[in-house]
Amino acid sequence: SQQGEEDPQALSIQEGENATMNCSYKTSINNLQWYRQNSGRGLVHLILIRSNEREKHSGRLRVTLDTSKKSSSLLITASRAADTASYFCATDPNSGGYQKVTFGTGTKLQVIP
Amino acid sequence: DTEVTQTPKHLVMGMTNKKSLKCEQHMGHRAMYWYKQKAKKPPELMFVYSYEKLSINESVPSRFSPECPNSSLLNLHLHALQPEDSALYLCASSQESWTGDVRGYTFGSGTRLTVV
């Protein structure tokens, strides 16, 4: 079952602009991850934020987490054409035991050179 | 070696065929996963193996049969599939299955399966 929903479904920006994607989820989580997927290929892990963290940075990526609103955002600064891909949030529900990560609906980002 | 290798990359099979998808990693990861992804949809979890034991089966039809021969290999045996099973099948691995490793999952490039 799908845990997260992402917004917007698609986003088109010019190179150099910032891109913001949002993820909302339904149940308590241990952590939330963001992945990138280039067309028809495997997913690449970008960043993981734990439920007790509010913000995390990695290079041009900034992730925020608001557990009270059950939402997260991914900001890509100074976007490049190579950032064109689909971006998925993935949540690890706080149900104990084995990790059962489920993916959100995804945002398709197009960066125009 | 920081990769997950999946073979074959593409597979076309008839509904009466038996085939297998293979996944291999040499990162010492103890958890391995199969996901199914339909076009323009997110990946959906099928199976989780932890320490070579099946720990999660997401109510997957029995025409899909996973196997973990050792800690580096994961197979998905396919038999009597339907055209609606056509999808991208992704294998992933992680250090452990319950610690929320900050490195997340490492995914293979997938096998594009077409059932005719």
Interface residues (C-beta under 8 A of the other chain):
Chain A: Q2 N30 N31 Q33 Y35 G40 R41 G42 L43 V44 H45 L48 R50 F88 A90 D92 G97 Y98 Q99 K100 V101 T102 F103 G104 T105 G106
Chain B: V4 Q6 A31 K41 P42 P43 E44 L45 V48 S50 S55 I56 L88 L90 A92 S94 E96 S97 W98 T99 G100 D101 V102 R103 G104 Y105 T106 F107 G108 S109 G110 R112
